[in-house]
Amino acid sequence: MKSISKILSWIFLPLLAPVYAVVIAMYVENWEAGFYQEESLFSLDPRAKEFFLYLFTSFSFLAPALTVLFLQTRGSVTSVMMEKRTERIIPAIMTILFGISLLAILLFKVPEGLPGARFIFGLSFGSLIAVIVCTVLTFRWKVSLHAAGMGILTGFLYMYYSEMLIFPMWILILAFIASGVVMSARMYLKLHSLTQLVAGFAIGFAGLVLGIKFFFLYY
């Protein structure tokens, strides 16, 4: 059971949550209510999909991951999982900077009116909100980043599919189940309390809801 819990922790690394979110939204069939399907990411041109996947993989995963590996070689971080609360602060701040860079690139490069653009902006902005809140809490408390990552993924899918007429309900259900499984694994490894896990998931989920609603209201 311990080995399975560790494998789940690697598969659902918090940094991968936004990448999983865009992959599911862009490559799993869904259709918005209405003839033009203005918000469906599934209907995007393949080149646009590759562009978004490249950006989220680079800024949400690779750049922060390489930062952690660099800090590990310098001795600032003892484990890639950063199980010590104090080790998370510098990587978290760097992740915030990468998140700001991602959002800026999206806002300047993505043309107005592109299908699903508001969801893409909302994912970037909502993830940034969640990371900032988790970083602030990390100065005093060890909130679960894995739970926050699952909250980001589940929150995005919930908000995205709520605008679709046809979508695979099983993916949304699976996202909630996977969140519970990952949180249980983290608790089994005795790395977090139930409060830290619930708080992390709530922060991630709420961040995505607020991020997407912001762009639907003001963009």
C-alpha positions as CSV (number, residue, x, y, z in Angstrom):
1,M,0.0,0.0,0.0
2,K,2.9,2.3,0.8
3,S,4.4,1.8,-2.7
4,I,1.0,2.5,-4.3
5,S,0.6,5.7,-2.3
6,K,4.0,6.9,-3.5
7,I,3.3,6.0,-7.1
8,L,0.0,8.0,-6.9
9,S,1.9,10.9,-5.4
10,W,4.2,10.9,-8.5
11,I,1.5,10.5,-11.0
12,F,-0.5,13.3,-9.6
13,L,2.3,15.8,-8.9
14,P,0.7,19.2,-8.2
15,L,2.7,20.8,-11.0
16,L,1.0,18.4,-13.5
17,A,-2.6,19.4,-12.6
18,P,-2.9,22.3,-15.2
19,V,-1.3,20.1,-17.9
20,Y,-3.7,17.3,-17.2
21,A,-6.6,19.8,-17.3
22,V,-5.8,21.2,-20.7
23,V,-5.1,17.8,-22.2
24,I,-8.5,16.5,-21.1
25,A,-10.3,19.6,-22.2
26,M,-8.7,19.8,-25.6
27,Y,-8.5,16.1,-26.6
28,V,-11.6,14.5,-25.0
29,E,-14.7,15.1,-27.1
30,N,-17.2,17.6,-25.8
31,W,-19.6,20.2,-27.4
32,E,-21.0,23.4,-26.1
33,A,-24.7,24.2,-26.4
34,G,-25.1,26.2,-29.6
35,F,-24.1,26.1,-33.2
36,Y,-20.7,27.8,-33.0
37,Q,-19.4,26.0,-30.0
38,E,-17.6,29.1,-28.9
39,E,-16.1,27.8,-25.7
40,S,-15.3,24.2,-26.6
41,L,-11.5,23.6,-26.5
42,F,-12.1,20.3,-28.3
43,S,-12.9,22.3,-31.4
44,L,-9.6,24.2,-31.4
45,D,-7.2,24.0,-34.4
46,P,-4.5,21.4,-33.7
47,R,-1.8,24.1,-33.9
48,A,-3.6,26.1,-31.1
49,K,-3.8,22.9,-29.0
50,E,-0.1,22.3,-29.4
51,F,0.7,25.9,-28.5
52,F,-1.4,25.7,-25.2
53,L,0.1,22.3,-24.4
54,Y,3.6,23.6,-24.9
55,L,3.0,26.7,-22.7
56,F,1.4,24.9,-19.8
57,T,4.0,22.0,-19.9
58,S,6.8,24.5,-20.0
59,F,5.7,27.1,-17.4
60,S,3.5,25.0,-15.1
61,F,5.6,21.8,-14.9
62,L,9.1,21.9,-16.5
63,A,10.3,25.3,-15.3
64,P,9.2,24.7,-11.6
65,A,10.4,21.1,-11.7
66,L,13.9,22.1,-13.0
67,T,14.0,24.8,-10.3
68,V,13.4,22.1,-7.6
69,L,16.0,19.9,-9.1
70,F,18.5,22.7,-9.2
71,L,17.8,23.6,-5.5
72,Q,18.3,19.9,-4.7
73,T,21.7,19.9,-6.2
74,R,22.6,22.9,-4.1
75,G,21.3,21.3,-1.0
76,S,18.5,23.7,-0.4
77,V,15.9,21.0,-1.0
78,T,16.5,17.5,0.4
79,S,13.7,15.8,-1.5
80,V,11.9,16.5,-4.8
81,M,8.6,16.0,-2.9
82,M,9.7,18.8,-0.5
83,E,8.2,17.1,2.5
84,K,9.6,19.8,4.8
85,R,7.5,22.9,5.0
86,T,10.4,25.4,5.0
87,E,11.8,23.9,1.8
88,R,8.7,24.8,-0.2
89,I,8.9,28.5,0.1
90,I,11.5,29.3,-2.6
91,P,10.2,26.8,-5.2
92,A,6.7,28.2,-4.5
93,I,7.8,31.8,-5.1
94,M,9.5,30.7,-8.3
95,T,6.3,28.9,-9.4
96,I,4.4,32.1,-8.8
97,L,6.8,34.0,-11.1
98,F,6.5,31.3,-13.8
99,G,2.7,31.4,-13.4
100,I,2.7,35.2,-13.9
101,S,4.8,34.8,-17.0
102,L,2.4,32.2,-18.4
103,L,-0.6,34.4,-17.8
104,A,1.1,37.4,-19.4
105,I,2.1,35.3,-22.5
106,L,-1.4,34.0,-22.9
107,L,-3.0,37.5,-22.6
108,F,-0.6,39.0,-25.1
109,K,-0.4,36.1,-27.6
110,V,-3.9,34.6,-27.7
111,P,-6.2,36.4,-30.1
112,E,-9.5,37.7,-28.8
113,G,-12.4,35.5,-29.6
114,L,-10.4,32.2,-29.8
115,P,-12.7,29.3,-28.7
116,G,-12.2,28.5,-25.1
117,A,-9.8,31.3,-24.5
118,R,-11.5,32.4,-21.3
119,F,-11.2,28.9,-19.9
120,I,-7.5,28.8,-20.7
121,F,-7.0,32.3,-19.1
122,G,-9.1,31.1,-16.1
123,L,-7.0,28.0,-15.7
124,S,-3.8,30.0,-15.6
125,F,-5.1,32.7,-13.4
126,G,-7.0,30.3,-11.0
127,S,-3.9,28.1,-10.6
128,L,-1.9,31.3,-9.8
129,I,-4.4,32.3,-7.2
130,A,-4.2,28.8,-5.6
131,V,-0.4,28.8,-5.6
132,I,-0.2,32.3,-4.0
133,V,-2.6,31.3,-1.2
134,C,-0.7,28.1,-0.6
135,T,2.6,29.9,-0.5
136,V,1.3,32.4,2.0
137,L,0.0,29.6,4.2
138,T,3.3,27.7,3.9
139,F,5.1,30.4,5.9
140,R,3.2,29.1,8.9
141,W,1.4,25.9,8.0
142,K,2.0,22.8,5.8
143,V,-1.0,22.8,3.5
144,S,-1.2,19.9,1.1
145,L,0.1,20.8,-2.4
146,H,-1.1,17.5,-3.8
147,A,-4.6,18.2,-2.6
148,A,-4.4,21.7,-4.0
149,G,-3.3,20.2,-7.4
150,M,-6.3,17.9,-7.4
151,G,-8.5,20.8,-6.5
152,I,-7.2,22.7,-9.5
153,L,-7.8,19.8,-11.8
154,T,-11.3,19.0,-10.5
155,G,-12.3,22.7,-10.2
156,F,-11.3,23.3,-13.8
157,L,-13.2,20.3,-15.2
158,Y,-16.3,21.2,-13.1
159,M,-16.4,24.8,-14.4
160,Y,-15.5,23.8,-18.0
161,Y,-18.0,21.0,-18.3
162,S,-20.8,23.1,-16.7
163,E,-20.7,25.1,-20.0
164,M,-20.8,22.1,-22.3
165,L,-24.0,20.5,-23.6
166,I,-22.3,17.1,-24.3
167,F,-19.4,15.9,-22.2
168,P,-18.1,12.7,-20.6
169,M,-19.6,12.7,-17.2
170,W,-17.4,9.8,-16.1
171,I,-14.3,12.0,-16.4
172,L,-15.7,14.5,-13.9
173,I,-16.8,11.7,-11.5
174,L,-13.3,10.1,-11.9
175,A,-11.7,13.5,-11.1
176,F,-13.5,13.6,-7.7
177,I,-12.7,10.0,-7.0
178,A,-9.1,10.4,-7.9
179,S,-8.9,13.5,-5.6
180,G,-10.1,11.4,-2.7
181,V,-7.7,8.6,-3.5
182,V,-4.7,10.9,-3.8
183,M,-5.6,12.7,-0.6
184,S,-6.0,9.3,1.2
185,A,-2.6,8.2,-0.1
186,R,-1.0,11.4,1.3
187,M,-2.7,10.7,4.6
188,Y,-1.6,7.1,4.6
189,L,2.0,8.2,4.1
190,K,1.5,10.4,7.2
191,L,2.5,13.5,5.3
192,H,-0.6,15.5,6.0
193,S,-3.5,15.8,8.4
194,L,-7.1,15.7,7.2
195,T,-7.4,19.5,7.7
196,Q,-4.3,20.2,5.6
197,L,-5.7,18.0,2.8
198,V,-9.2,19.5,2.8
199,A,-7.8,23.0,3.0
200,G,-5.5,22.3,0.0
201,F,-8.3,20.9,-2.1
202,A,-10.6,23.8,-1.2
203,I,-7.9,26.3,-2.2
204,G,-7.3,24.7,-5.5
205,F,-11.0,24.2,-6.4
206,A,-12.0,27.7,-5.3
207,G,-9.0,29.3,-7.1
208,L,-10.2,27.8,-10.4
209,V,-13.8,28.8,-9.8
210,L,-12.8,32.4,-9.1
211,G,-10.3,32.5,-12.0
212,I,-12.7,31.2,-14.6
213,K,-15.6,33.4,-13.3
214,F,-13.3,36.4,-13.5
215,F,-12.6,36.0,-17.2
216,F,-16.2,35.2,-18.0
217,L,-17.4,38.4,-16.3
218,Y,-14.6,40.8,-17.4
219,Y,-13.1,39.5,-20.6
